[in-house]
Amino acid sequence: MVQWATAEITKVQALAFLAISVAVIIAIGATFYRTKALVPTAVMAITGGLVLYAVHNTGVFQQKVGEDIHGLRPAVVLAAAAHTSGLAPQLTTRQHAHLQHKRAAGTDSRSWS
């Protein structure tokens, strides 16, 4: 069952890529027909090529995003561990005085009163 579903998904992906390729070719032809100029047609061809590249490489993009997302998690955990263990940098005297002034004036968003 899984092999059949995988084969069907592969077929649908190939059909979608074919449809997008045809759409890009039609867009390039329509641009040339409408403008009769080389520059807009070249821009459309480059844009269409970028679209086809992006569609064809969605798996690579998903992998890169996954690596970025999962790569950030340990840094966040380490920062939280450093903060709860007291290893995080403390406020300087100037920052502490400024915070005390804001709390006394009632403009500190972190105060609950």
N, C-alpha and C positions, 0 to 999 in steps of 0.2 A: 504494500500500500504506500509506503514512504517513497519507494523508488518510483512508483507511478506518479505521485504528486511532484516529486523533484523533476521528473521528465516533463511534466505538463508546465511547471513553472518556468523551466528552461525554454520551452517552446513559446510561451507567452512573452518572455523577456526578449527573445529573438524577434518575434512579431512586432513588439513595441519599438525596438531599435530600428527595424525596417520602416515602420510607419513614420518615425521621427526623421529618418534619413530622407524619405520621400518628401516630407514636409519641408525640410531644409532645402532640397533641390527645387521644389516649387517656389519657395520664398526667394531664392537666388534668381530664378527665372523671372518671377514677378517684379523683382526690384529692377532688373535690367530692362524689362519691357516697359515699366513705368517711367524710368529715368533716362534710359539710353546713355548712361554715363558709367565710366569705369570705376570711379572711386566709391560710389554707394554700393555698387555690385561687389566690389572687393571687400568692403566693410561687412556686407551681408554674408559673404562667403567665409570670412574669418569668424564672424559671430556664430554662423552655423557650425563651423568646425569646432569651435569651443563648446557649443551645446552638445554636439555628438561626442566629443571627448568626455564631457562631464557625465553624460548618460551612460557611456560605455564603461566608465571607471567608477561607478557608484560604490562598488565593493571596496575599492581602494580608499575612497573617501570615508566610508563607514569604518574601516579598520583604523584609519588615522585618527578619526574623532574618538573612537573607542580607546585607543592608546592614550590620547590626550586626557580623556575623562578619567580613565583608571590610573593614569600617571599622577594626577593631582591628589588623589585620595590619600596616599601616605603622607604627603606634605601637610595636608590639613590635619590629619591625626597627630603628626609630630608637633605641629604648632599648638594644638589643643592640649597635648600632654605637657608641653613645656609651660603653657600658661597655668595649668592646674597644679603643676609641681613647683611653681615658684621660679622657674628658670627664665620666664619671660622678662624683658626689660621693664624696670619699674619707672614710674613717672619721675620726671625731674622736679626739682623744687619749684621752678617756674610754672610747669604744667600743673602741679598740685595746687599752687596758689591760684592759678587761673580757674581751675575746676571748683575750688572752694568759693571763689568770688561768684561764679555762675550759679552755684547751688544757693548761696545766700541771697542772690538777686531773684532766684526762682526761674531762671531762664535755662537751666540745665534739663535737657530732655530725658536724662537718665534718672532724675529724682522722681520719687513716687508721691510726694506730697502735693 
